[in-house]
Every structure is written in structure tokens, then in C-alpha cells.
Amino acid sequence: MLKFPLMAKEKQFELEENPKLSPVILNNLFESIGWSTRDDDKWLEVQDKTSYFVAKWDKNRLIGMGRIVEDGVMCMIYDVCVRPQYQSQGVGTSIMERIVDQVRDKGYASIGLFVWEGNLKAAEFYKRFGFEKVGTGMELVALMQRE
């Protein structure tokens, strides 16, 4: 059985499962970590197609999130992020624990996520949950939206 890493005790931040969040709140979190924002309609579509969403709050401020998209055979984890000032406080670990618990016994052929090349800190973080780097990934770059 997969054991989770030992971590420093997390401060008591509120965890919310499957919220429907305002695009403004989501874009504010993305901006805080340097990710591109999404327009309102795209955020609504993303949330509708997400099978599991976990959000972490410090009072009324979204401080972290992660989500899963599943099709019954495969599963992808997306948008795991934590505001910089809340990193290394157990927030990301608690998000990943919830995500892994959601997919643990579903017998998927593949459970994946993307880590941008050179983001060694993120790669090491995910390795603590049992993720391994695989060399089979490819993208259809010519059709991808670039901002």
C-alpha cells in the first residue's frame, strides 16, 4: 500500500471538495504562481469536465487546488498549485493525498500528470507520492493554444 510522506504539520486550512468557483478566484490563484489565466467560459467548461476538485482555503482566500479528469480507463491530474507564501506548509501534500485517495482503488491503466521540464522541485514533490518519470509523453503542439 502506498504510504504518504511525513510532513510538517499543516496549519488548519479549510479543505473543500468539488466546489464551483468563480473564474476571478481561480485566475487570482493562477496569477500568484505565474500561470496563464483562463477566460470565464473556459473555467466553467474546465469545472464541468472535472470529476474531482479539491480546494484549500485560508479564510476566504483560495490558497491551493488540484483536480482530476477521468474516463474510466485513464486519469489525469491537473492544476495542482499552491500560492508561494503557503508552500512548504503541507498544503500541497494534503491536496495530493486527497487526489491519490480518489484514484487509489479504481484500477486505472494510467494515472498521469504533467511537470514542466526543469521544474525539479515539482518533480521531486510528485515522486514522494509514487509518481515516476516516463519517456512516452508527446503533445500535438501545432494545435495547442499558446499565450
C-alpha positions in Angstrom: 0.0 0.0 0.0 1.3 3.5 -0.9 2.3 5.4 2.2 2.3 9.2 2.1 5.4 11.2 3.1 5.9 12.6 6.5 5.4 16.3 6.6 5.4 19.2 8.9 2.0 19.7 10.5 -0.2 21.8 8.2 -1.8 24.8 9.7 -5.6 24.4 9.9 -6.7 25.5 6.4 -10.2 24.6 5.2 -10.5 21.9 2.6 -13.4 21.9 0.1 -14.3 19.1 -2.3 -15.9 19.7 -5.7 -16.6 23.5 -5.3 -17.8 25.6 -8.2 -15.5 28.5 -8.0 -15.6 31.9 -9.7 -13.2 32.4 -12.6 -11.9 35.5 -10.8 -10.9 33.5 -7.7 -9.2 30.8 -9.9 -7.4 33.3 -12.1 -6.1 35.1 -8.9 -4.5 31.8 -7.7 -3.0 31.1 -11.2 -1.6 34.7 -11.4 0.0 34.2 -7.9 2.1 31.3 -9.2 2.8 32.8 -12.6 0.5 30.6 -14.7 -1.6 31.9 -17.6 -5.2 32.7 -16.7 -8.3 31.4 -18.5 -11.4 33.2 -19.6 -14.7 32.8 -17.7 -16.2 30.4 -20.2 -13.1 28.2 -20.3 -13.1 28.0 -16.5 -16.8 27.0 -16.5 -16.0 24.2 -19.0 -13.0 23.0 -17.1 -15.0 22.7 -13.9 -17.9 20.9 -15.7 -15.4 18.3 -17.1 -13.6 17.8 -13.8 -14.5 14.6 -12.0 -12.9 15.7 -8.7 -11.7 19.1 -7.5 -10.1 19.9 -4.2 -9.6 23.4 -2.9 -7.7 24.7 0.1 -8.7 28.0 1.8 -7.2 30.3 4.3 -10.4 32.0 5.5 -11.9 33.4 2.2 -8.7 33.2 0.2 -8.1 30.3 -2.2 -4.5 29.1 -1.4 -4.3 25.9 -3.4 -6.1 23.4 -5.6 -5.9 20.3 -7.7 -8.3 18.4 -9.9 -8.8 15.1 -11.7 -10.2 14.2 -15.1 -11.2 10.6 -15.5 -12.7 8.5 -18.3 -13.0 5.1 -16.6 -9.7 3.7 -18.0 -7.3 6.6 -17.6 -6.9 9.5 -15.2 -5.1 12.8 -15.4 -4.3 15.2 -12.6 -4.3 18.8 -13.5 -3.7 22.3 -12.0 -2.1 21.2 -8.7 -0.9 24.5 -7.3 -0.3 26.4 -4.0 0.3 30.1 -3.5 4.0 30.7 -3.0 3.6 32.1 0.6 1.8 28.8 1.6 4.2 26.4 0.1 6.2 24.1 2.4 3.4 24.2 4.9 1.7 20.9 4.0 -1.0 22.4 1.7 0.2 20.7 -1.5 0.7 17.4 0.4 -2.9 17.4 1.7 -4.2 18.2 -1.8 -2.3 15.3 -3.3 -3.3 13.0 -0.5 -7.0 13.7 -1.4 -6.3 13.3 -5.1 -4.5 10.0 -4.7 -7.2 8.7 -2.3 -9.8 9.4 -5.1 -8.0 7.2 -7.7 -6.4 4.6 -5.4 -8.7 1.6 -6.0 -10.1 2.4 -9.4 -7.8 0.1 -11.4 -6.8 2.7 -14.0 -4.4 1.7 -16.8 -2.8 5.1 -16.4 -2.7 7.9 -13.8 -0.7 10.8 -15.1 0.2 14.4 -14.6 2.4 16.9 -16.3 5.5 18.5 -14.8 7.2 21.2 -16.9 10.7 20.3 -17.9 13.2 21.9 -15.5 10.7 22.1 -12.6 12.8 19.8 -10.4 11.0 20.9 -7.2 7.6 19.8 -8.5 9.0 16.5 -9.9 10.6 15.6 -6.5 7.3 16.5 -4.8 5.3 14.1 -7.0 7.8 11.3 -6.6 7.0 11.3 -2.9 3.5 10.1 -3.9 4.8 7.3 -6.1 4.9 9.1 -9.5 7.7 8.2 -11.9 9.0 10.0 -14.9 8.1 8.2 -18.1 9.5 8.9 -21.5 6.4 8.2 -23.6 4.7 11.6 -23.4 4.0 13.7 -26.5 2.0 16.8 -27.4 0.2 18.0 -30.5 2.0 21.3 -30.3 0.8 22.6 -33.7 -2.8 22.7 -32.5 -2.2 23.9 -28.9 -3.2 27.4 -27.8 -0.2 29.4 -26.8 -0.4 32.7 -25.0 
